[in-house]
Amino acid sequence: MNQDILTLAALVAAFVGVVKGYGVPAKHSSAIAIGVAAIFVLVPSTVRDTIITIAVIGLTASGAYSYVKTKDSGKDAS
C-alpha cells in the first residue's frame, strides 16, 4: 500500500505541475492536488489502475513525470 501511495503522490504532483504550467495560479495548487487525489482514491481499483497507466505513459512522454521526480530528489532533507 505504501508504494501505491508514493506512486499516486508523484502522479498528483506531476498533474499539479502540468496545470500550473498552463498558468493556473499557485494559490490553487492545494485544491487541485486534493481534487486529483480524490479521483484516484474514489474510483474503482480497475479504473484507477487504467488511469495510472495512462498518466504514467502520458506524463513520461511529455517529460512532466521526469521533471517532478528530478525536482523532488534534489531537495535537501533538512
C-alpha angles and dihedrals in degrees: 000000000000091000090052091052092049091049092049092046090054091048093049090050090050093050092049089050091052092049091049088050088063090059102264107153116258090235088073094054095098094051091047091049092051091048094050091044090050090055091053093047101041101046120085115272094250091054091044091053090052092048090049091051092049092046095050093048094045097043093044091050090051093045095238095114091051090048093054093046092050093045094050096045092055095059120112116246093227 
